[in-house]
Amino acid sequence: LDLYSEAVEALKTGDAYFAAKKLKEVESLLPQSDWAAKASLMASYADYSRNAYADSVFGLERHINNYPADKNIPYAHYLIAICYYEQILDEKKDLRPLLQAKEKFEFIVLDYPETDYATDARFKLDLIVDQLAAKEMSIARYYMKTEKWISALNRLKMVVEKYYKTVFIEEALHRLVE
């Protein structure tokens, strides 16, 4: 198919915006063909590759709903998780992408445990849990600095109870004893 090939070439040369546009065109012109599902997924990938994460997530969720029998559904879920994951800045910023990525990676591990996506998801979940623990420690340190001891204790206890496998356990225990 010429349109599809043209779109893939555009993606290879770095014109993801044009590629996404052409791939969406392929999907609309051939809605009942195998090309439609491929084009739908590739269009979302093109959006992802140009950091248009919201467009990519929207397209991927649409793909999952419109093509439930597609063999690439695990990949679609994985790419959604990656879109959220790449929006994580650090523990002092917005937690929403961190929590969305965590939820999606947990879904992948549960629903597609034997895939390479699940292997990567497990690794990324460890990093996400470290970020969440870092957030709690950051807040606890702030409370200690402002002498809000009960609030600081609550945050430190949370690190000990929920994030005991992270590097922050030692500091949390030390501060609790302090």
ZITAHU-V419726 format. One record per residue. N is the residue number from 1. RES is the residue in one small letter. OMEGA is omega as a letter, one per 40 degrees, with the letter a starting at -180 (NA if undefined). NEAR is the number of other ideal C-beta (glycine too) atoms within 10 Angstrom. D_LAST is the distance of its C-alpha to the last C-alpha in whole Angstrom. Layout:
n->[N | N]
res->[RES | RES]
omega->[OMEGA | OMEGA]
near->[NEAR | NEAR]
d_last->[D_LAST | D_LAST]
//
This chain:
n->[1 | 2 | 3 | 4 | 5 | 6 | 7 | 8 | 9 | 10 | 11 | 12 | 13 | 14 | 15 | 16 | 17 | 18 | 19 | 20 | 21 | 22 | 23 | 24 | 25 | 26 | 27 | 28 | 29 | 30 | 31 | 32 | 33 | 34 | 35 | 36 | 37 | 38 | 39 | 40 | 41 | 42 | 43 | 44 | 45 | 46 | 47 | 48 | 49 | 50 | 51 | 52 | 53 | 54 | 55 | 56 | 57 | 58 | 59 | 60 | 61 | 62 | 63 | 64 | 65 | 66 | 67 | 68 | 69 | 70 | 71 | 72 | 73 | 74 | 75 | 76 | 77 | 78 | 79 | 80 | 81 | 82 | 83 | 84 | 85 | 86 | 87 | 88 | 89 | 90 | 91 | 92 | 93 | 94 | 95 | 96 | 97 | 98 | 99 | 100 | 101 | 102 | 103 | 104 | 105 | 106 | 107 | 108 | 109 | 110 | 111 | 112 | 113 | 114 | 115 | 116 | 117 | 118 | 119 | 120 | 121 | 122 | 123 | 124 | 125 | 126 | 127 | 128 | 129 | 130 | 131 | 132 | 133 | 134 | 135 | 136 | 137 | 138 | 139 | 140 | 141 | 142 | 143 | 144 | 145 | 146 | 147 | 148 | 149 | 150 | 151 | 152 | 153 | 154 | 155 | 156 | 157 | 158 | 159 | 160 | 161 | 162 | 163 | 164 | 165 | 166 | 167 | 168 | 169 | 170 | 171 | 172 | 173 | 174 | 175 | 176 | 177 | 178]
res->[l | d | l | y | s | e | a | v | e | a | l | k | t | g | d | a | y | f | a | a | k | k | l | k | e | v | e | s | l | l | p | q | s | d | w | a | a | k | a | s | l | m | a | s | y | a | d | y | s | r | n | a | y | a | d | s | v | f | g | l | e | r | h | i | n | n | y | p | a | d | k | n | i | p | y | a | h | y | l | i | a | i | c | y | y | e | q | i | l | d | e | k | k | d | l | r | p | l | l | q | a | k | e | k | f | e | f | i | v | l | d | y | p | e | t | d | y | a | t | d | a | r | f | k | l | d | l | i | v | d | q | l | a | a | k | e | m | s | i | a | r | y | y | m | k | t | e | k | w | i | s | a | l | n | r | l | k | m | v | v | e | k | y | y | k | t | v | f | i | e | e | a | l | h | r | l | v | e]
omega->[a | a | a | i | i | i | i | i | i | i | i | a | i | i | a | a | i | a | a | i | a | a | i | i | i | a | a | i | a | a | a | a | i | a | a | a | i | a | i | a | a | i | i | i | i | i | i | a | i | i | i | a | a | i | a | i | i | a | a | i | i | i | a | i | a | a | a | a | a | a | a | i | i | i | i | i | a | a | i | i | i | i | i | a | a | i | i | a | i | a | a | a | a | a | a | i | i | a | i | i | a | a | a | i | i | i | a | i | a | a | a | a | a | a | i | i | i | i | i | i | i | i | a | i | i | i | i | i | i | i | i | i | i | i | i | i | i | i | i | i | i | i | i | a | a | i | i | a | a | i | i | i | i | i | i | i | i | i | a | a | a | a | a | i | a | i | a | a | a | a | a | i | i | a | i | i | i | NA]
near->[13 | 8 | 15 | 18 | 11 | 16 | 26 | 17 | 13 | 19 | 21 | 9 | 10 | 11 | 16 | 20 | 14 | 16 | 25 | 27 | 14 | 25 | 29 | 19 | 16 | 24 | 25 | 11 | 13 | 16 | 12 | 6 | 13 | 10 | 18 | 19 | 19 | 20 | 28 | 26 | 23 | 25 | 28 | 27 | 20 | 27 | 26 | 22 | 15 | 16 | 12 | 18 | 18 | 10 | 17 | 23 | 22 | 15 | 27 | 26 | 14 | 15 | 26 | 17 | 8 | 13 | 19 | 8 | 6 | 18 | 8 | 17 | 18 | 17 | 19 | 21 | 22 | 24 | 22 | 27 | 25 | 21 | 25 | 21 | 20 | 12 | 18 | 21 | 10 | 10 | 17 | 11 | 12 | 10 | 14 | 11 | 18 | 23 | 14 | 18 | 25 | 23 | 12 | 22 | 28 | 15 | 15 | 24 | 18 | 10 | 13 | 17 | 12 | 8 | 16 | 11 | 21 | 18 | 13 | 16 | 28 | 14 | 11 | 21 | 17 | 13 | 15 | 22 | 17 | 16 | 18 | 21 | 23 | 18 | 20 | 22 | 22 | 15 | 19 | 25 | 15 | 14 | 18 | 17 | 9 | 10 | 8 | 14 | 10 | 8 | 15 | 20 | 15 | 14 | 22 | 26 | 14 | 17 | 25 | 15 | 9 | 13 | 20 | 12 | 11 | 20 | 11 | 24 | 14 | 9 | 16 | 23 | 14 | 10 | 19 | 14 | 7 | 7]
d_last->[69 | 69 | 67 | 64 | 65 | 65 | 61 | 60 | 61 | 60 | 56 | 57 | 58 | 55 | 57 | 54 | 55 | 59 | 58 | 56 | 59 | 62 | 60 | 60 | 63 | 64 | 62 | 64 | 68 | 67 | 65 | 66 | 66 | 64 | 63 | 62 | 59 | 58 | 59 | 56 | 53 | 54 | 55 | 51 | 50 | 52 | 50 | 47 | 48 | 48 | 45 | 46 | 44 | 45 | 48 | 47 | 45 | 48 | 51 | 49 | 48 | 52 | 53 | 51 | 53 | 56 | 56 | 55 | 57 | 56 | 55 | 52 | 50 | 47 | 47 | 47 | 44 | 43 | 44 | 42 | 39 | 39 | 40 | 37 | 35 | 37 | 36 | 32 | 31 | 27 | 24 | 24 | 28 | 30 | 29 | 32 | 34 | 30 | 31 | 35 | 34 | 32 | 35 | 38 | 36 | 35 | 39 | 40 | 38 | 40 | 43 | 44 | 42 | 45 | 45 | 44 | 42 | 40 | 39 | 38 | 36 | 34 | 33 | 32 | 31 | 28 | 28 | 28 | 25 | 23 | 24 | 23 | 19 | 19 | 20 | 17 | 15 | 17 | 17 | 13 | 13 | 15 | 14 | 11 | 13 | 16 | 13 | 14 | 11 | 13 | 15 | 12 | 10 | 14 | 14 | 11 | 13 | 16 | 15 | 15 | 18 | 20 | 19 | 18 | 21 | 20 | 18 | 15 | 14 | 12 | 10 | 10 | 9 | 6 | 5 | 5 | 4 | 0]
//
